[in-house]
Amino acid sequence: MRLETAAFQGERGAFSEEAARRLLGRRVNVLPCQRFEELFRNLTEKKVQAAVVPIENTLAGSVHENYDHLLHHDLPIVAETSVRIVHNLIAPPGVPFRNIRRVFSHPVALNQCLNFFSSHPRVERISFYDTAGSVKMIMEEKPSDGAAIASELAAKIYGAHILKRGIEDDRQNFTRFFLLEPAGAKPRTIRGAGKRPWKTSLVFSIRNIPGALFRSLGALALRDINLVKIESRPLRGKPWEYLFYLDLWGHREDKVVRNALNHLGELADFLRVLGSYRAA
Amino acid sequence: MRLETAAFQGERGAFSEEAARRLLGRRVNVLPCQRFEELFRNLTEKKVQAAVVPIENTLAGSVHENYDHLLHHDLPIVAETSVRIVHNLIAPPGVPFRNIRRVFSHPVALNQCLNFFSSHPRVERISFYDTAGSVKMIMEEKPSDGAAIASELAAKIYGAHILKRGIEDDRQNFTRFFLLEPAGAKPRTIRGAGKRPWKTSLVFSIRNIPGALFRSLGALALRDINLVKIESRPLRGKPWEYLFYLDLWGHREDKVVRNALNHLGELADFLRVLGSYRAA
């Protein structure tokens, strides 16, 4: 059994840490990174054996920064998972709910708990750089009127108390995470991946000519390969041209997917497979 | 001639104000709004006659929040423009460059001037909520060591001094803006729009069935209608399903576009045209 460490972005207790434990087991060592750049650098330099990054949320959409990082690093996607985002109101032990006047969290989390704030108008929302980091801060500074919004894991790690569970407006709030490894790492068994179907993620760019995207999707559709997702990102240095990120059903080594990738390669200026992995 | 006011998000001097003046003339009245929600509400309630919103940047990508607002409001797109983002280092008059130790601006702007910061390591980057707002702040507080990064217009409006012009890393930095009006407003003449070709923006969703996106793009491609842009956004309440925003060449009243929209309507669960306007 190898002793391994997984990097994630955020403070201890972030939803990314929850995803890392789900993918690699509850006892995996973790390395929190302040920024995604740092996480990608740590994995590229093999200071860690794996990294877990959020790629999209069902309410907020894609994490575009990470699409850009995937393009610029050769770090294959080897697994995915999806974590339901449950926001909890968290305070230092002994601080009762009636004392709370200020709530700290990441702006995205604050915006996902608007019903809570409208039914408690006495409470002020204060933006903080991180959800779990806001729990860490209130446990260090112990404001008598302050609380944080974060995961249950964050409350546990910092020894804080959950005042209200599940205060998010929308329960259909999931974040999808990728597990990345250095290129050429030995294939691993992912917990619970079982025999779930394969997905493949890729990125390509096409010349700006009529029907180019239609023809590119045809390379898949005409082979009955199904698209899961398509995402466009601006192409740096070529204003108003785009890269496309695709997720499709199938493994890159399946014959039909291989043929489709060859066909797509004929149409694309640039094509790279980011990884094949079991669907979450 | 009607006396009109255009809303934009940000402080006076924001790049959005520059876009508004370019679209509506230098002397248009403007209403700065703190948040995009407020801007959309002001236009819906006809407190202003027009609003200007950023929709994508060639480096940072789409402004997804505004795609979501376009979906939820019936405020047609009547024009577009593209503004080159020139970042300037701005200080109160009399503060020389050698004194600058702290630079305030929106995090996106700070991140677009990394070469400047690496060649001046003595200068600290400090995140602020707005580019033009950072100029307003340094002119109010007059720190002896502080500067801001913002537009030339912001320097002019607040009477500040430009210490260095064009400190952005990448000159291919453009933001595309939409001009929105209340539904049913009288068509207007947009300055400089001349006889430039028409574009149409629309949003649709499709059932999650094999080849659905391919067939949808076929409704356009098989009629030789060219796609300018495609963007996906999560469909609220339906995890891992998406809405698609498309820009195509042509006017919604062109016969071929009308046919394509009818065809797309047969395939889509939902389809709405957001507007036809002259290309920038």
Interface residues (C-beta under 8 A of the other chain):
Chain A: E56 N57 T58 L59 A60 G61 H64 D170 Q172 F174 R176 P210 G211 L213 F214 R215 L217 G218 L220 A221 D224 N226 L227 V228 K229 I230 E231 S232 R233 P234 R236 G237 K238 P239 W240 Y242
Chain B: E56 N57 T58 L59 A60 G61 H64 D170 Q172 F174 R176 P210 G211 L213 F214 R215 L217 G218 L220 A221 D224 N226 L227 V228 K229 I230 E231 S232 R233 P234 R236 G237 K238 P239 W240 Y242
